[in-house]
């Protein structure tokens, strides 16, 4: 465990801001997030790309990577708890802390929520600054308007762990395909057979020939989005890096609600509309 930095001489009270880097390096960082990074005494980086960490050091010289806390076979939840401990130690030491996460710091990220909750409970100022998420990129790259048919978002493993009802009249978006079915929280990638099991589950709600989209947002400005369109039956054989998301477009038309429409008609008539 990293030894906390000695408190500042001015004994100012500690604080923490959890900010999002966005998905594409540099171009997604908001001015507010950048300000938090530049003004922090300590910056923690939960980023897997060393080049991104080097880029961050141009904004603040004291950038500390959280990646070394990962170990093969070690539960990710254990790692995330250690992240919280090392971050809150600096806050308690009287330092202005900034923690930087990919995308939006509150989406598929346990540690930012926990450290903000803990800091507030102990009376320290704590803030979460939203960032551009993979979901935002997905809407733009695939041309999906969530207001048209709606979107149902699920962590992919939930379809295997629980009895979840899929809304096939909306877009269904399944996240974290790379570790689908992992109950140990110690793997960084599950074998192809786990995606085959997920496909079997999806066949309960979709036909074999239903078009699905495997999507990965670009992380570098020189890249484009990774988009694979295929029939559901071919999904297990798709190309994977572990960072992909599965999008299932609507399979059924929206069904009119005759009862509610009749009540709306009555209200319209009552109010002269």
One Martini backbone bead per residue (centre of mass of N, CA, C, O) as a GRO file, in nm:
protein
  273
    1UNK     BB    1   0.097   0.036   0.022
    2UNK     BB    2   0.071   0.359  -0.005
    3UNK     BB    3   0.214   0.629   0.133
    4UNK     BB    4   0.109   0.901   0.256
    5UNK     BB    5   0.120   1.218   0.224
    6UNK     BB    6   0.213   1.472   0.379
    7UNK     BB    7   0.087   1.731   0.505
    8UNK     BB    8   0.025   2.035   0.454
    9UNK     BB    9   0.130   2.332   0.596
   10UNK     BB   10  -0.167   2.473   0.572
   11UNK     BB   11  -0.386   2.254   0.668
   12UNK     BB   12  -0.577   2.190   0.466
   13UNK     BB   13  -0.851   2.056   0.358
   14UNK     BB   14  -0.968   1.785   0.230
   15UNK     BB   15  -1.031   1.644  -0.107
   16UNK     BB   16  -1.256   1.522  -0.381
   17UNK     BB   17  -1.228   1.439  -0.740
   18UNK     BB   18  -1.422   1.274  -0.981
   19UNK     BB   19  -1.314   1.212  -1.314
   20UNK     BB   20  -1.349   1.231  -1.667
   21UNK     BB   21  -1.174   1.155  -1.974
   22UNK     BB   22  -1.316   0.986  -2.144
   23UNK     BB   23  -1.239   0.811  -2.445
   24UNK     BB   24  -1.090   1.024  -2.612
   25UNK     BB   25  -0.798   1.150  -2.619
   26UNK     BB   26  -0.841   1.489  -2.502
   27UNK     BB   27  -1.129   1.557  -2.654
   28UNK     BB   28  -1.317   1.486  -2.373
   29UNK     BB   29  -1.205   1.695  -2.189
   30UNK     BB   30  -1.311   1.898  -1.961
   31UNK     BB   31  -1.255   2.197  -1.813
   32UNK     BB   32  -1.326   2.101  -1.525
   33UNK     BB   33  -1.151   1.849  -1.516
   34UNK     BB   34  -0.885   1.990  -1.578
   35UNK     BB   35  -0.885   2.171  -1.327
   36UNK     BB   36  -0.872   1.946  -1.118
   37UNK     BB   37  -0.603   1.830  -1.211
   38UNK     BB   38  -0.418   2.089  -1.195
   39UNK     BB   39  -0.503   2.156  -0.871
   40UNK     BB   40  -0.391   1.913  -0.758
   41UNK     BB   41  -0.185   1.733  -0.540
   42UNK     BB   42  -0.331   1.458  -0.629
   43UNK     BB   43  -0.320   1.197  -0.887
   44UNK     BB   44  -0.540   0.947  -0.982
   45UNK     BB   45  -0.505   0.658  -1.213
   46UNK     BB   46  -0.757   0.456  -1.391
   47UNK     BB   47  -0.536   0.358  -1.628
   48UNK     BB   48  -0.414   0.132  -1.885
   49UNK     BB   49  -0.260   0.367  -2.032
   50UNK     BB   50   0.052   0.502  -2.036
   51UNK     BB   51   0.009   0.739  -2.234
   52UNK     BB   52  -0.214   0.875  -2.069
   53UNK     BB   53  -0.042   0.928  -1.820
   54UNK     BB   54   0.165   1.108  -1.962
   55UNK     BB   55  -0.042   1.320  -2.043
   56UNK     BB   56  -0.128   1.394  -1.750
   57UNK     BB   57   0.163   1.503  -1.663
   58UNK     BB   58   0.117   1.777  -1.813
   59UNK     BB   59  -0.097   1.872  -1.582
   60UNK     BB   60   0.043   1.674  -1.355
   61UNK     BB   61   0.317   1.546  -1.180
   62UNK     BB   62   0.118   1.386  -0.962
   63UNK     BB   63   0.088   1.071  -1.089
   64UNK     BB   64  -0.105   0.779  -0.982
   65UNK     BB   65  -0.123   0.456  -1.032
   66UNK     BB   66  -0.379   0.187  -1.004
   67UNK     BB   67  -0.292  -0.072  -1.166
   68UNK     BB   68  -0.097  -0.239  -0.961
   69UNK     BB   69  -0.348  -0.365  -0.796
   70UNK     BB   70  -0.353  -0.561  -1.001
   71UNK     BB   71  -0.417  -0.925  -1.028
   72UNK     BB   72  -0.398  -1.232  -1.110
   73UNK     BB   73  -0.688  -1.369  -0.948
   74UNK     BB   74  -0.777  -1.108  -0.832
   75UNK     BB   75  -1.014  -0.939  -0.702
   76UNK     BB   76  -1.156  -0.650  -0.807
   77UNK     BB   77  -1.284  -0.566  -0.536
   78UNK     BB   78  -1.021  -0.552  -0.381
   79UNK     BB   79  -0.895  -0.334  -0.556
   80UNK     BB   80  -1.118  -0.115  -0.517
   81UNK     BB   81  -1.076  -0.089  -0.212
   82UNK     BB   82  -0.784   0.004  -0.229
   83UNK     BB   83  -0.838   0.261  -0.380
   84UNK     BB   84  -1.005   0.395  -0.161
   85UNK     BB   85  -0.787   0.393   0.061
   86UNK     BB   86  -0.568   0.566  -0.090
   87UNK     BB   87  -0.747   0.815  -0.139
   88UNK     BB   88  -0.854   0.877   0.154
   89UNK     BB   89  -0.575   0.919   0.282
   90UNK     BB   90  -0.519   1.190   0.135
   91UNK     BB   91  -0.761   1.342   0.240
   92UNK     BB   92  -0.691   1.306   0.545
   93UNK     BB   93  -0.406   1.462   0.484
   94UNK     BB   94  -0.509   1.744   0.333
   95UNK     BB   95  -0.576   1.686   0.027
   96UNK     BB   96  -0.605   1.750  -0.311
   97UNK     BB   97  -0.803   1.527  -0.493
   98UNK     BB   98  -0.766   1.338  -0.803
   99UNK     BB   99  -0.975   1.116  -0.996
  100UNK     BB  100  -0.912   0.918  -1.290
  101UNK     BB  101  -1.142   0.816  -1.546
  102UNK     BB  102  -1.295   0.658  -1.769
  103UNK     BB  103  -1.510   0.846  -1.896
  104UNK     BB  104  -1.741   0.795  -1.663
  105UNK     BB  105  -1.707   0.774  -1.312
  106UNK     BB  106  -2.024   0.643  -1.273
  107UNK     BB  107  -1.965   0.409  -1.492
  108UNK     BB  108  -1.870   0.113  -1.413
  109UNK     BB  109  -1.786   0.236  -1.105
  110UNK     BB  110  -1.722   0.186  -0.771
  111UNK     BB  111  -1.503   0.372  -0.638
  112UNK     BB  112  -1.611   0.661  -0.681
  113UNK     BB  113  -1.870   0.629  -0.516
  114UNK     BB  114  -1.734   0.538  -0.250
  115UNK     BB  115  -1.537   0.778  -0.196
  116UNK     BB  116  -1.754   0.996  -0.193
  117UNK     BB  117  -1.925   0.878   0.034
  118UNK     BB  118  -1.699   0.867   0.250
  119UNK     BB  119  -1.611   1.162   0.250
  120UNK     BB  120  -1.887   1.282   0.327
  121UNK     BB  121  -1.920   1.120   0.596
  122UNK     BB  122  -1.639   1.274   0.702
  123UNK     BB  123  -1.664   1.591   0.586
  124UNK     BB  124  -1.574   1.600   0.291
  125UNK     BB  125  -1.519   1.724  -0.002
  126UNK     BB  126  -1.722   1.593  -0.282
  127UNK     BB  127  -1.682   1.509  -0.641
  128UNK     BB  128  -1.862   1.450  -0.952
  129UNK     BB  129  -1.747   1.449  -1.288
  130UNK     BB  130  -1.860   1.433  -1.582
  131UNK     BB  131  -1.834   1.225  -1.877
  132UNK     BB  132  -1.755   1.081  -2.163
  133UNK     BB  133  -1.908   0.800  -2.277
  134UNK     BB  134  -1.964   0.509  -2.444
  135UNK     BB  135  -2.262   0.574  -2.480
  136UNK     BB  136  -2.229   0.842  -2.630
  137UNK     BB  137  -2.068   0.723  -2.867
  138UNK     BB  138  -2.276   0.518  -2.962
  139UNK     BB  139  -2.499   0.709  -3.053
  140UNK     BB  140  -2.323   0.855  -3.267
  141UNK     BB  141  -2.202   0.605  -3.435
  142UNK     BB  142  -2.506   0.452  -3.469
  143UNK     BB  143  -2.760   0.645  -3.473
  144UNK     BB  144  -2.892   0.668  -3.178
  145UNK     BB  145  -3.213   0.741  -3.038
  146UNK     BB  146  -3.337   0.696  -2.719
  147UNK     BB  147  -3.626   0.848  -2.781
  148UNK     BB  148  -3.766   0.647  -2.981
  149UNK     BB  149  -3.748   0.334  -2.827
  150UNK     BB  150  -3.531   0.305  -2.641
  151UNK     BB  151  -3.316   0.186  -2.359
  152UNK     BB  152  -3.151  -0.115  -2.249
  153UNK     BB  153  -2.931  -0.152  -1.976
  154UNK     BB  154  -2.671  -0.410  -1.935
  155UNK     BB  155  -2.499  -0.633  -1.777
  156UNK     BB  156  -2.431  -0.921  -1.926
  157UNK     BB  157  -2.427  -1.117  -1.672
  158UNK     BB  158  -2.726  -1.077  -1.578
  159UNK     BB  159  -2.843  -1.289  -1.787
  160UNK     BB  160  -2.700  -1.533  -1.616
  161UNK     BB  161  -2.767  -1.464  -1.302
  162UNK     BB  162  -3.055  -1.360  -1.397
  163UNK     BB  163  -3.401  -1.277  -1.429
  164UNK     BB  164  -3.438  -1.104  -1.721
  165UNK     BB  165  -3.622  -0.857  -1.890
  166UNK     BB  166  -3.666  -0.802  -2.226
  167UNK     BB  167  -3.691  -0.518  -2.450
  168UNK     BB  168  -3.770  -0.573  -2.790
  169UNK     BB  169  -3.870  -0.261  -2.858
  170UNK     BB  170  -3.582  -0.196  -2.791
  171UNK     BB  171  -3.275  -0.117  -2.711
  172UNK     BB  172  -3.019  -0.352  -2.637
  173UNK     BB  173  -2.748  -0.307  -2.395
  174UNK     BB  174  -2.435  -0.481  -2.359
  175UNK     BB  175  -2.196  -0.498  -2.110
  176UNK     BB  176  -1.901  -0.648  -2.057
  177UNK     BB  177  -1.814  -0.897  -2.249
  178UNK     BB  178  -1.521  -0.987  -2.157
  179UNK     BB  179  -1.666  -1.088  -1.853
  180UNK     BB  180  -1.873  -1.285  -1.911
  181UNK     BB  181  -1.960  -1.493  -1.633
  182UNK     BB  182  -1.786  -1.374  -1.405
  183UNK     BB  183  -1.760  -1.474  -1.051
  184UNK     BB  184  -1.461  -1.398  -0.939
  185UNK     BB  185  -1.327  -1.115  -1.033
  186UNK     BB  186  -1.028  -1.235  -1.171
  187UNK     BB  187  -1.085  -1.165  -1.463
  188UNK     BB  188  -1.012  -1.019  -1.797
  189UNK     BB  189  -1.117  -1.290  -1.948
  190UNK     BB  190  -1.341  -1.482  -2.124
  191UNK     BB  191  -1.426  -1.736  -2.288
  192UNK     BB  192  -1.615  -1.810  -2.564
  193UNK     BB  193  -1.828  -1.994  -2.415
  194UNK     BB  194  -1.970  -1.752  -2.270
  195UNK     BB  195  -2.092  -1.624  -2.527
  196UNK     BB  196  -2.254  -1.873  -2.608
  197UNK     BB  197  -2.439  -1.861  -2.361
  198UNK     BB  198  -2.551  -1.581  -2.419
  199UNK     BB  199  -2.675  -1.654  -2.694
  200UNK     BB  200  -2.871  -1.862  -2.586
  201UNK     BB  201  -3.030  -1.657  -2.417
  202UNK     BB  202  -3.111  -1.462  -2.657
  203UNK     BB  203  -3.289  -1.682  -2.810
  204UNK     BB  204  -3.543  -1.635  -2.626
  205UNK     BB  205  -3.593  -1.329  -2.787
  206UNK     BB  206  -3.433  -1.405  -3.056
  207UNK     BB  207  -3.352  -1.453  -3.362
  208UNK     BB  208  -3.086  -1.579  -3.537
  209UNK     BB  209  -3.116  -1.334  -3.772
  210UNK     BB  210  -3.065  -1.110  -3.589
  211UNK     BB  211  -2.936  -0.804  -3.582
  212UNK     BB  212  -2.615  -0.722  -3.460
  213UNK     BB  213  -2.386  -0.515  -3.251
  214UNK     BB  214  -2.041  -0.464  -3.241
  215UNK     BB  215  -1.886  -0.232  -3.007
  216UNK     BB  216  -1.615   0.025  -3.030
  217UNK     BB  217  -1.460   0.283  -2.908
  218UNK     BB  218  -1.250   0.534  -2.957
  219UNK     BB  219  -0.924   0.629  -2.797
  220UNK     BB  220  -0.815   0.766  -3.057
  221UNK     BB  221  -0.809   1.023  -3.289
  222UNK     BB  222  -0.708   0.813  -3.531
  223UNK     BB  223  -0.963   0.664  -3.479
  224UNK     BB  224  -1.230   0.448  -3.521
  225UNK     BB  225  -1.497   0.282  -3.501
  226UNK     BB  226  -1.604  -0.041  -3.393
  227UNK     BB  227  -1.803  -0.225  -3.639
  228UNK     BB  228  -2.021  -0.514  -3.605
  229UNK     BB  229  -2.229  -0.688  -3.829
  230UNK     BB  230  -2.473  -0.946  -3.736
  231UNK     BB  231  -2.586  -1.236  -3.662
  232UNK     BB  232  -2.655  -1.386  -3.375
  233UNK     BB  233  -2.522  -1.664  -3.450
  234UNK     BB  234  -2.226  -1.500  -3.498
  235UNK     BB  235  -2.130  -1.368  -3.231
  236UNK     BB  236  -1.909  -1.569  -3.108
  237UNK     BB  237  -1.713  -1.502  -3.379
  238UNK     BB  238  -1.629  -1.242  -3.308
  239UNK     BB  239  -1.428  -0.975  -3.263
  240UNK     BB  240  -1.207  -0.952  -2.968
  241UNK     BB  241  -1.067  -0.748  -2.683
  242UNK     BB  242  -1.288  -0.675  -2.425
  243UNK     BB  243  -1.442  -0.372  -2.509
  244UNK     BB  244  -1.717  -0.461  -2.588
  245UNK     BB  245  -2.048  -0.406  -2.729
  246UNK     BB  246  -2.394  -0.499  -2.730
  247UNK     BB  247  -2.638  -0.452  -2.994
  248UNK     BB  248  -3.003  -0.469  -2.988
  249UNK     BB  249  -3.229  -0.421  -3.187
  250UNK     BB  250  -3.534  -0.407  -3.258
  251UNK     BB  251  -3.785  -0.684  -3.297
  252UNK     BB  252  -4.034  -0.503  -3.216
  253UNK     BB  253  -4.313  -0.337  -3.210
  254UNK     BB  254  -4.489  -0.105  -3.087
  255UNK     BB  255  -4.760  -0.115  -2.854
  256UNK     BB  256  -5.055  -0.003  -2.820
  257UNK     BB  257  -5.240   0.175  -2.562
  258UNK     BB  258  -5.573   0.179  -2.551
  259UNK     BB  259  -5.646   0.272  -2.266
  260UNK     BB  260  -5.466   0.530  -2.245
  261UNK     BB  261  -5.566   0.667  -2.504
  262UNK     BB  262  -5.857   0.703  -2.408
  263UNK     BB  263  -5.784   0.880  -2.160
  264UNK     BB  264  -5.648   1.103  -2.326
  265UNK     BB  265  -5.895   1.181  -2.492
  266UNK     BB  266  -6.062   1.272  -2.246
  267UNK     BB  267  -5.863   1.493  -2.151
  268UNK     BB  268  -5.863   1.660  -2.409
  269UNK     BB  269  -6.167   1.722  -2.406
  270UNK     BB  270  -6.175   1.857  -2.123
  271UNK     BB  271  -5.930   2.076  -2.228
  272UNK     BB  272  -5.966   2.152  -2.536
  273UNK     BB  273  -5.759   1.964  -2.746
   0.00000   0.00000   0.00000
